Amino acid sequence: MAEHQHGTMDTTVQEKTYSSFLTFVTRFSIAMVFLALFLAVFAT
């Protein structure tokens, strides 16, 4: 069994995925706020 050396794993893919996830969540949250404001203003 190979010995694990802390800090040697390439985490580029994980960092890109996490960044994409945060971008999606931020944009989705902003869209939901605008949708709620739209409904509050124009819904009867």
C-alpha distances in whole Angstrom, upper triangle without the diagonal:
4,7,9,13,16,18,16,16,20,22,25,25,25,27,30,29,30,33,34,34,36,39,39,40,42,44,44,45,48,49,49,51,54,54,55,58,59,59,61,63,64,64,67
4,6,9,13,15,13,13,17,19,22,23,22,25,27,27,28,31,32,32,34,37,37,38,40,42,43,44,46,48,48,50,52,53,54,56,58,58,60,62,63,63,66
4,6,10,13,11,12,16,18,22,23,22,24,27,27,27,30,32,32,33,36,37,37,39,42,42,43,45,47,47,49,52,52,53,55,57,58,59,61,63,62,65
4,6,9,8,9,13,15,18,19,19,20,23,24,24,26,28,28,30,32,33,34,36,38,39,39,42,43,44,46,48,49,50,52,53,54,55,58,59,59,62
4,6,6,8,12,14,17,19,18,20,23,23,23,25,28,28,29,32,33,33,35,37,38,39,41,43,44,45,47,49,49,51,53,54,55,57,59,59,62
4,6,8,11,12,16,18,16,17,21,21,21,23,26,26,26,29,31,31,32,35,36,36,38,40,41,42,44,46,46,48,50,51,52,54,56,56,59
4,6,8,10,13,15,14,14,18,19,18,20,23,23,24,26,28,28,30,32,33,34,36,38,39,40,42,43,44,46,48,49,50,52,54,54,57
4,7,9,12,14,14,15,18,19,19,21,23,24,25,27,29,30,31,33,34,35,37,39,40,41,43,45,46,48,49,50,52,54,55,55,59
4,6,9,11,11,12,15,16,16,18,20,21,22,24,26,27,28,30,31,32,34,36,37,39,41,42,43,45,46,47,49,51,52,52,56
4,6,8,9,10,12,13,14,16,18,19,20,22,24,25,26,28,29,31,32,34,35,37,38,40,41,43,44,46,47,49,50,50,54
4,6,5,6,9,10,11,12,14,15,17,18,20,21,23,24,26,27,29,30,31,33,35,36,37,39,41,42,43,45,46,47,50
4,6,5,6,9,10,11,12,14,15,17,18,20,21,23,24,26,27,29,30,32,33,35,36,38,39,41,42,44,45,45,49
4,5,5,6,9,10,11,12,14,15,16,18,20,21,22,24,26,27,28,30,32,33,34,36,37,39,40,42,43,43,47
4,5,5,6,9,10,10,12,14,15,16,18,20,21,22,24,26,27,29,30,31,33,35,36,37,39,41,42,42,45
4,5,5,6,9,10,11,12,14,15,16,18,20,21,23,24,26,27,29,30,32,33,35,36,38,39,40,41,44
4,5,5,6,9,10,11,12,14,15,17,18,20,21,22,24,26,27,28,30,32,33,34,36,38,39,39,43
4,5,5,6,9,10,11,12,14,15,16,18,20,21,22,24,26,27,28,30,31,33,34,36,37,37,41
4,5,5,6,9,10,11,12,14,15,16,18,20,21,23,24,25,27,29,30,31,33,35,36,36,40
4,5,5,6,9,10,11,12,14,15,17,18,20,21,23,24,26,27,29,30,32,33,35,35,39
4,5,5,6,9,10,11,12,14,15,16,18,20,21,22,24,26,27,28,30,32,33,33,37
4,5,5,6,9,10,10,12,14,15,16,18,20,21,22,24,25,27,28,30,31,31,35
4,5,5,6,9,10,10,12,14,15,17,18,20,21,23,24,26,27,29,30,31,34
4,6,5,6,8,10,11,12,14,16,17,18,20,21,22,24,26,27,28,29,33
4,5,5,6,8,10,10,12,14,15,16,18,20,21,22,24,26,27,27,31
4,6,5,6,9,10,10,12,14,15,16,18,20,21,22,24,25,26,29
4,5,5,6,9,10,11,13,14,15,17,18,20,21,23,24,25,29
4,5,5,6,9,10,11,12,14,15,16,18,20,21,22,23,27
4,5,5,6,9,10,10,12,14,15,16,18,20,21,21,25
4,5,5,6,9,10,11,12,14,15,16,18,20,20,24
4,5,5,6,9,10,11,12,14,15,17,18,19,23
4,5,5,6,9,10,10,12,14,15,16,17,21
4,5,5,6,9,10,10,12,14,15,15,19
4,5,5,6,9,10,10,12,14,15,18
4,5,5,6,9,10,10,12,13,17
4,5,5,6,8,10,10,11,15
4,5,5,6,9,10,10,13
4,5,5,6,9,10,13
4,5,5,6,8,11
4,5,5,5,8
4,6,6,8
4,6,8
4,6
4
